[in-house]
């Protein structure tokens, strides 16, 4: 992520997203931008503008005759109607650029703005204490929410809590997924192997035992093997795994990969300009770097949105009764609408990680995995989702 917000700016971003939970881009204004009235339209900004039907740079010809003028809005202590120019100069390969007229009245050097789209119009919000006004933002966007499905689910979970401990799906053995599978059984939800949310395809359910400090699994997703040098999950495990301590003749790979090199030499790197997330490997001895596998950002975005339009995160107390495992579902919190820009920011900061979790025989057979997945610590949920609340059961 090119523009990293500080803690004060991040707080203002979260306030905006609670009102208008849609995609956004960030720009930190430099002295050069303000002096020359030029902002580079990065890949994220171009995608935002294209998908919001504001402007498509692919249709803009180079030079002054191709410049496109559009009405835009700057939100501060009032709704300010301005113009913006979108263009590609004849020089420097026609790199996409834009400028927002009147912006200098609201922003200074090294300050940040948030860009989003509303009703096919670019909206600019200065992320400064001097220019930020939440009432103006709320009045401009309005607030709507359909609570019917959410209220139905909360009612079911509340009834489950009132019942007390329920017998585990596998009462004689302890497994990480049992708490979730037992919950789905009690709510009458069939096991979900597809890419949609659990409850009526609208709300994802995530359950864990109380006291667990593990990360939240956001979704499972292997790389796009058609554009990767590694061509399958078994090959990934064979190439970068280590001898299994538990299973003779097997290779294990249970590691977390983020923006910093791990003990296996693996790390993640964003290529926003071209729309990819790459996993690299750096050889510990030679220092040689190899691009091992790749995800398309657009596919990651689809998976995130399909899995987490709304999510209820449930905590259960594990209780042993007559030698059998039971769960008492006692706490829940609710999140709504993840923002992919925030997901990318958390990836860049190492707060969203990717886990490889599997084993394979050295000859390539006997492949088993526990879901290769993107994960995040619960304490960072509020940065990923536009709304988060504790549910009273």
Secondary structure by P-SEA (a helix, b strand, c coil): ccccccaaaaaaaaaaaaaccccbbbbbbcaaaaaaccccccaaaaaaaaaaccccccccccccccbbbbbbbbbccccccbbbbbbcccccccccccccccccccccccbbbbbbbcccbbbbbbcccccccaaaaaaabbbbbbaaaaaaaaaaaaaaaaacccccccccccccaaaaaaaaaaacccccccccccccccbbbbbbccccccccccbbbbccccccccccaaaaaaaccccccccccbbbbbcccccccccccccccccccccbbbbbbbccccccccccccccaaaaaaaaaaaccbbbbbbbbbbbcccbbbbbbccbbbbccccaaaaaaaaaacccbbbbbbccccccccccccccccccccccccccccbbbbbcc
